[in-house]
Amino acid sequence: MLVRRASWSYVSSSRSFSSFKSTTFLKCGDVLKQAQVFTDEDVLAYSRMSHDTNPLHFDPEWANAAGFKDRVVPGMLIASLFPRTIASNFELYMFLKHYISSCQCTLERR
């Protein structure tokens, strides 16, 4: 069974949303936390929707030959956590640009 959890270190959060400007600002070095378990079904559903047929996501032997311990969760499936992570850590959030300049996440096998 393929199970991955994306995790980031935690920054204090506000779980409510408001039309007021947040008093918490992100700065270089800040890290947000969000955990999610991805099952085989999650990866399969995402791969069907995105037409992703990369064997790294489905074939453990292929992934092992590429240097991974097991199959790899698609990067954009992990990136789908980012809006929720930002929203759950700030009262008000908006994306000024739709890009990811850098991301460091840890994947752990359960």
C-alpha positions in Angstrom: 0.0 0.0 0.0 1.3 3.4 -1.0 1.0 5.9 1.9 2.9 9.1 2.0 2.6 12.1 4.3 3.8 15.5 3.4 4.9 17.5 6.4 6.3 20.9 7.2 7.4 22.4 10.5 4.8 24.5 12.3 4.3 28.2 12.4 1.6 29.5 14.8 -1.8 29.7 13.1 -5.2 31.3 13.1 -8.0 28.9 12.1 -10.5 31.7 11.3 -10.9 33.8 8.2 -11.6 37.5 8.3 -11.9 40.5 5.9 -9.3 42.2 8.1 -5.6 42.2 7.1 -3.7 39.5 8.8 -1.1 40.7 11.3 1.1 37.7 10.6 3.3 37.9 7.5 5.4 35.3 5.9 9.1 36.0 5.7 12.1 34.0 4.4 12.8 31.0 6.6 9.2 30.7 7.9 7.8 27.2 7.6 4.2 26.1 7.6 2.8 22.7 8.6 0.2 20.5 6.8 -0.1 16.7 7.0 -1.9 14.5 4.6 -1.9 10.7 4.0 -2.0 9.8 0.4 -3.5 6.3 -0.4 -3.2 4.2 -3.5 -6.7 5.4 -4.3 -5.7 9.1 -4.0 -2.8 8.6 -6.4 -4.8 6.6 -8.8 -7.7 9.2 -8.9 -5.2 12.1 -9.3 -3.3 10.2 -12.1 -6.5 9.5 -14.0 -7.6 13.1 -13.8 -4.2 14.4 -14.8 -3.4 11.7 -17.3 -0.2 10.9 -15.5 1.1 7.5 -16.4 4.6 7.8 -14.9 5.6 4.4 -13.6 7.3 6.0 -10.6 3.8 6.5 -9.2 2.6 2.9 -9.8 5.5 0.4 -10.1 7.6 -0.2 -7.0 10.3 -1.9 -9.0 10.6 1.0 -11.4 10.7 3.4 -8.5 13.4 1.3 -6.7 15.5 1.2 -9.9 15.3 5.0 -10.0 16.7 5.2 -6.5 13.5 5.5 -4.4 12.4 3.1 -1.6 8.9 2.9 -3.0 6.5 4.6 -5.4 6.5 8.4 -5.5 3.4 10.6 -4.9 3.0 13.0 -7.8 4.5 16.4 -6.9 1.5 18.4 -8.0 -0.7 16.2 -5.8 1.5 17.3 -2.8 1.4 20.9 -4.1 -2.4 20.8 -3.9 -1.9 21.0 -0.1 -0.3 24.5 -0.4 -3.5 26.7 -0.6 -5.1 24.9 2.3 -1.9 25.1 4.3 -1.7 28.9 3.7 -5.4 29.4 4.4 -5.3 27.5 7.7 -2.3 29.6 9.0 -3.5 33.1 8.2 -6.7 35.1 8.6 -6.6 36.4 5.1 -4.6 35.1 2.2 -4.2 35.8 -1.4 -1.9 34.6 -4.2 -0.3 37.5 -5.9 1.4 35.2 -8.4 0.7 31.6 -9.1 4.1 30.1 -8.7 6.2 28.1 -6.2 9.7 29.6 -5.9 11.0 26.9 -3.6 9.5 24.0 -1.7 11.1 21.6 0.7 9.0 18.9 2.1 9.6 15.6 3.9 7.9 12.4 2.8 7.7 9.7 5.4 6.6 6.1 4.9 4.0 4.7 7.4 
